[in-house]
Amino acid sequence: MRDSQQKKVYDAEAAAFARDPDLVWFGSVRAAQRAANEVTRSRLWKALDGPAFVLIKATRSDAKHSMALPWRNEILLDMKQPSYQILLHELAHVALWNIDKRAADHGPEFVLILRRLIEDNMSVEQRIEFDKQLDARRAKYGLNGNTKVQNKLCNTR
């Protein structure tokens, strides 16, 4: 289930943001770090008990994509595709790992946190478009009985 879910999430993100004229692209790791710092200072991030600081580094030049290393509070950002949406995707991994290490993949809880990060840091319209793309692909998002995530998200509204 999870591999199929991961593909659905990636495809939904690509469709929702590929032609988005409002999507922010970072010109440097420093700019991405500033954006990450803003997220980690947010009310939502604090309610999720995310780490106070997440270090942003560039991936190696031969890396195929960005990735979160949540156990190190670190994100390796692919500077060939350094978008705000990708940064939020990786931050969602870090937040979820800090709540429930067993649920840190692309499952329903991850998507729920990503949706909230998009809404709070990009726009409601961008989150609605992402939702449309998730629904079109039948991707799952929700609490899936995970009370750890539920308790954190209930503190964010």
Buried (B, 14 or more C-beta within 10 A) or exposed (E): EEEEBBEBBBBBBEBBBEEBEEBBEBEEBEBBBEBBBEBBEBEBBEBBEBBEEBBBBBBEEEBEEBBBBBEEBBBBBBBEEBBBBBBBBBBBBBBBBBBBEEBBBBBBBBBBBBBBBBBBBBEEEBBBBBBEBBEEBEBBBEBBEBEBBBEBBEEBE
